[in-house]
Every structure is written in C-alpha cells, then in structure tokens.
Amino acid sequence: WVKEIQDNYDVIKEELLQLRHSKGFQPFRQPSWSTKIAAPDQVGSLSHDAGDWNVFYLFLHNERFDENCQKCPKTVELIERVVPRQYKHAFFSALNP
C-alpha cells in the first residue's frame, strides 16, 4: 500500500497546495488520555505547542472531518481504499517557522 501512496504523491501534493489559503487548519490535537486540556468539541485534547503545529484534519480518533474531506476528495479516497487499518488518523501538517 505504501507504493500506491507514493505513486499518488502529485495528486496529494496538488490537493494540499490548494489548501494554503483556505480555512480548516487548526492546532494539533493529542489523544484524549494524553493531556487534560480538553478540546471544545471533545475530539481529542489540545496540545501544549501554542498553535505552532497546525493540522488540516481529515480523520482524528475515528472522527471524519467532512468539510475538510470534501476539499481533498482524491486524497481521502486513497486513504480509505489503501491504508490497512481501522484506527483512522490522517491529516496534513503545517509547522510555523
């Protein structure tokens, strides 16, 4: 399955680059058990990085971020088709300089 992801690098990159100026990136969230800083929507916990690590969630702790998935349909289809696991945790990551 790794080769199929690699073979689709250009498709994934194109969808990622289209997100640069759109809403949807937010601070990284840790698993709920790893910190006591609860996220307002109760999906995971907020991390301690003060927003320097931002992510565009597609899936987090088996929660699907539908609005974000609609912006990356080819990437999501690829993930759902080839990634062999049930615990869905997929996102694009962006670090501040």
C-alpha positions as CSV (number, residue, x, y, z in Angstrom):
1,W,0.0,0.0,0.0
2,V,3.0,2.3,0.5
3,K,3.8,2.2,-3.2
4,E,0.3,3.3,-4.1
5,I,0.6,6.3,-1.7
6,Q,4.0,7.1,-3.3
7,D,2.6,6.8,-6.8
8,N,-0.1,9.3,-5.9
9,Y,2.3,11.9,-4.5
10,D,1.5,14.5,-7.1
11,V,-2.3,14.2,-6.6
12,I,-1.9,14.5,-2.8
13,K,0.5,17.4,-3.2
14,E,-1.9,19.3,-5.5
15,E,-4.8,19.0,-3.1
16,L,-2.5,20.1,-0.2
17,L,-1.3,23.1,-2.0
18,Q,-4.8,24.2,-2.8
19,L,-5.4,24.3,1.0
20,R,-2.8,27.0,1.7
21,H,-5.3,29.9,1.6
22,S,-8.4,28.1,2.9
23,K,-9.9,27.7,6.4
24,G,-9.5,24.3,8.1
25,F,-6.1,24.3,9.7
26,Q,-6.2,24.2,13.5
27,P,-3.8,23.4,16.3
28,F,-2.7,19.8,16.6
29,R,-4.8,17.6,19.0
30,Q,-3.4,14.8,21.1
31,P,-5.3,11.7,22.2
32,S,-7.7,12.5,25.0
33,W,-5.8,10.4,27.5
34,S,-2.5,12.2,26.9
35,T,-3.4,15.6,28.4
36,K,-6.1,17.3,30.5
37,I,-6.6,20.2,28.1
38,A,-9.9,19.2,26.6
39,A,-10.9,20.4,23.1
40,P,-14.1,22.4,22.9
41,D,-15.7,19.8,20.7
42,Q,-14.5,16.9,22.8
43,V,-12.5,15.3,19.9
44,G,-9.0,14.7,21.4
45,S,-7.2,17.1,23.6
46,L,-5.3,20.3,22.8
47,S,-1.5,20.1,22.8
48,H,0.9,22.3,24.6
49,D,2.6,23.9,21.5
50,A,0.6,27.2,21.5
51,G,-0.5,26.7,17.9
52,D,2.9,26.4,16.3
53,W,1.9,23.0,14.9
54,N,-1.3,23.3,12.9
55,V,-3.0,20.5,11.0
56,F,-5.8,20.0,8.5
57,Y,-7.7,17.1,9.8
58,L,-9.2,14.5,7.6
59,F,-9.7,11.9,10.3
60,L,-9.0,12.1,14.0
61,H,-9.8,9.3,16.5
62,N,-12.2,7.7,14.1
63,E,-14.0,11.1,13.6
64,R,-14.3,12.2,9.9
65,F,-14.0,15.9,9.3
66,D,-16.5,16.1,6.4
67,E,-15.9,19.7,5.4
68,N,-12.1,19.1,5.1
69,C,-12.6,15.7,3.4
70,Q,-14.7,17.4,0.7
71,K,-11.7,19.7,-0.1
72,C,-9.4,16.7,-0.6
73,P,-11.6,14.1,-2.3
74,K,-8.8,12.2,-4.1
75,T,-6.6,12.0,-1.0
76,V,-9.5,10.8,1.1
77,E,-10.5,8.2,-1.4
78,L,-6.9,7.0,-1.5
79,I,-6.7,6.8,2.3
80,E,-10.0,4.9,2.6
81,R,-9.0,2.5,-0.1
82,V,-5.4,1.6,0.6
83,V,-4.5,2.3,4.3
84,P,-4.9,-1.0,6.1
85,R,-6.1,0.0,9.5
86,Q,-9.3,0.7,11.4
87,Y,-8.0,3.5,13.6
88,K,-8.3,6.5,11.3
89,H,-6.0,9.3,12.0
90,A,-5.0,11.3,8.9
91,F,-4.1,14.9,8.4
92,F,-1.9,17.4,6.6
93,S,0.6,19.1,8.9
94,A,2.0,22.6,8.8
95,L,4.7,23.9,11.2
96,N,5.2,27.7,11.8
97,P,8.7,28.9,11.1
